């Protein structure tokens, strides 16, 4: 699962789509700090390089949930792009966003625990 930042090198986007297609059974494309660049443009650039199966889920939190719901024993999920970042910048707004917290919340819910 990955996205590409807005207002950054458009040339790298298709390469990221290509590499993901080569290495993953399924590529999930989502938002990643699109800033003030339209997500549709970023997506179009990424798709120039995608050759394999893919799903587009604009909302990154929903994309994480989808990925986790599709996992089967032996699968490996790689969330690429946010890493240590704890914010998401979309349309000029910066909001708190932690992939770690999202994954932990989904795992707690799956185990029947109440999440925060």
HELIX and SHEET records of a PDB file:
HELIX    1   1 UNK A   11  UNK A   23  1                                  13    
HELIX    2   2 UNK A   39  UNK A   47  1                                   9    
HELIX    3   3 UNK A   60  UNK A   70  1                                  11    
HELIX    4   4 UNK A   99  UNK A  110  1                                  12    
SHEET    1   A 2 UNK A  27  UNK A  29  0                                        
SHEET    2   A 2 UNK A  54  UNK A  56  1                                        
SHEET    1   B 2 UNK A  87  UNK A  90  0                                        
SHEET    2   B 2 UNK A  93  UNK A  96 -1                                        
END                                                                             
